[in-house]
């Protein structure tokens, strides 16, 4: 009779499966962004009018496409890219709402933009963190999320 525990599932195979799913969805996101941008350009050309609303929406699409491209190239996403997308999206929301909204909404949304912009500035201009390992202390390196200015983050492996 065999009293050995069952073998562990092969982790590299599971990891590959998740990477395949991740890549498929990133490809889908990039494709949808290109399709949406194409539709927006088509509508803008038909209307023969370009407004700030459309430009900001196209800028959001470009940022999403760039974020997907950066991830495919480096397998990392700088944390500021999604923050820039959020800033642009909130700015577009402010423009779309117009003057009919309560004044406090303008303050909340402007405050959100300010907080995101300050966070981007702090992340971009902070000095790089050095790990103990680099200084000869033999400890593990600090998290890549916290090293250097606007260092890309990557999912755990």
C-alpha positions as CSV (number, residue, x, y, z in Angstrom):
1,X,0.0,0.0,0.0
2,X,1.3,3.4,-0.9
3,X,1.3,5.9,2.0
4,X,2.9,8.7,0.1
5,X,1.0,12.0,-0.3
6,X,-0.3,12.7,-3.8
7,X,2.2,14.7,-5.9
8,X,1.9,18.4,-6.0
9,X,0.4,19.9,-9.2
10,X,3.1,21.2,-11.5
11,X,3.4,24.9,-10.7
12,X,5.2,25.9,-13.9
13,X,2.2,24.5,-15.9
14,X,-0.3,26.5,-13.7
15,X,1.8,29.6,-14.0
16,X,2.0,29.2,-17.8
17,X,-1.8,28.8,-17.8
18,X,-2.3,32.1,-15.9
19,X,0.2,33.9,-18.1
20,X,-1.7,32.7,-21.2
21,X,-5.0,34.0,-19.7
22,X,-3.3,37.3,-18.8
23,X,-1.8,37.7,-22.3
24,X,-5.1,36.9,-23.9
25,X,-7.0,39.5,-21.9
26,X,-4.3,42.1,-22.5
27,X,-4.5,41.4,-26.2
28,X,-8.3,41.8,-25.9
29,X,-8.0,45.1,-24.0
30,X,-5.6,46.4,-26.6
31,X,-7.8,45.3,-29.5
32,X,-10.9,46.8,-27.9
33,X,-9.0,50.1,-27.3
34,X,-8.0,50.3,-31.0
35,X,-11.5,49.4,-32.1
36,X,-13.1,52.1,-29.8
37,X,-10.6,54.7,-30.9
38,X,-11.3,53.9,-34.6
39,X,-15.0,54.2,-33.9
40,X,-14.4,57.6,-32.2
41,X,-12.3,58.9,-35.1
42,X,-15.0,57.7,-37.5
43,X,-17.8,59.5,-35.5
44,X,-15.6,62.7,-35.3
45,X,-15.0,62.7,-39.0
46,X,-18.7,62.2,-39.7
47,X,-19.6,65.1,-37.5
48,X,-16.8,67.3,-38.9
49,X,-16.2,68.6,-35.5
50,X,-13.5,67.9,-32.9
51,X,-14.1,68.8,-29.3
52,X,-12.0,68.5,-26.2
53,X,-14.3,65.7,-25.1
54,X,-13.3,63.5,-28.1
55,X,-9.6,64.4,-27.8
56,X,-9.5,63.4,-24.1
57,X,-11.3,60.2,-24.9
58,X,-8.8,59.4,-27.6
59,X,-6.0,60.2,-25.3
60,X,-7.4,57.7,-22.8
61,X,-7.4,55.1,-25.6
62,X,-3.8,55.9,-26.5
63,X,-2.8,55.6,-22.8
64,X,-4.5,52.2,-22.5
65,X,-2.8,51.0,-25.7
66,X,0.6,52.3,-24.4
67,X,0.1,50.6,-21.1
68,X,-0.6,47.2,-22.8
69,X,2.4,47.7,-25.1
70,X,4.7,48.5,-22.1
71,X,3.5,45.4,-20.3
72,X,4.1,43.2,-23.4
73,X,7.6,44.7,-23.8
74,X,8.8,44.6,-20.2
75,X,6.2,42.5,-18.3
76,X,5.9,45.5,-15.9
77,X,3.6,48.5,-15.7
78,X,4.9,51.8,-14.3
79,X,2.4,52.7,-11.5
80,X,2.0,56.2,-12.9
81,X,0.4,55.0,-16.2
82,X,-2.9,54.0,-14.6
83,X,-2.8,57.2,-12.6
84,X,-2.5,59.3,-15.8
85,X,-5.4,57.4,-17.2
86,X,-7.5,58.2,-14.1
87,X,-6.5,61.9,-14.2
88,X,-7.5,62.1,-17.9
89,X,-10.8,60.2,-17.2
90,X,-11.7,62.6,-14.3
91,X,-10.8,65.6,-16.5
92,X,-13.1,64.3,-19.2
93,X,-15.9,63.8,-16.7
94,X,-15.6,67.4,-15.5
95,X,-15.9,68.6,-19.1
96,X,-18.9,66.3,-19.8
97,X,-20.8,67.3,-16.7
98,X,-20.7,71.0,-17.6
99,X,-22.0,73.7,-15.4
100,X,-25.2,71.9,-14.4
101,X,-23.5,70.0,-11.5
102,X,-23.4,71.1,-7.9
103,X,-20.2,73.1,-7.0
104,X,-19.1,70.4,-4.5
105,X,-18.9,67.9,-7.3
106,X,-16.4,70.1,-9.0
107,X,-14.4,70.4,-5.8
108,X,-14.4,66.6,-5.2
109,X,-13.3,65.8,-8.8
110,X,-10.7,68.5,-8.8
111,X,-9.4,67.3,-5.5
112,X,-9.2,63.8,-6.9
113,X,-7.1,65.1,-9.8
114,X,-4.9,67.0,-7.4
115,X,-4.3,63.9,-5.2
116,X,-3.5,61.8,-8.2
117,X,-1.1,64.4,-9.6
118,X,0.6,64.8,-6.3
119,X,1.0,61.0,-6.0
120,X,2.5,60.9,-9.5
121,X,4.9,63.6,-8.6
122,X,6.0,61.9,-5.4
123,X,6.5,58.5,-7.2
124,X,8.3,60.1,-10.1
125,X,10.7,62.3,-8.1
126,X,11.5,60.2,-5.1
127,X,15.1,59.0,-4.8
128,X,15.7,55.3,-5.6
129,X,15.7,52.9,-2.7
130,X,18.7,50.8,-2.2
131,X,18.4,47.3,-0.9
132,X,20.4,46.0,2.0
133,X,21.8,43.4,-0.4
134,X,23.4,46.1,-2.6
135,X,25.2,47.5,0.5
136,X,26.7,44.1,1.4
137,X,24.3,43.3,4.3
138,X,23.1,40.1,2.7
139,X,19.4,40.8,3.1
140,X,16.8,40.3,0.4
141,X,16.1,43.1,-1.9
142,X,13.2,45.5,-1.2
143,X,10.1,45.2,-3.3
144,X,10.5,46.3,-6.9
145,X,7.3,48.4,-6.4
146,X,9.3,50.7,-4.1
147,X,12.6,51.0,-5.9
148,X,13.6,54.1,-7.9
149,X,11.5,56.7,-9.4
150,X,8.5,55.4,-11.2
151,X,9.8,51.9,-11.2
152,X,7.5,49.5,-13.0
153,X,5.6,47.0,-11.0
154,X,5.3,43.4,-11.9
155,X,3.0,40.7,-10.7
156,X,4.6,38.2,-8.2
157,X,6.1,35.1,-9.8
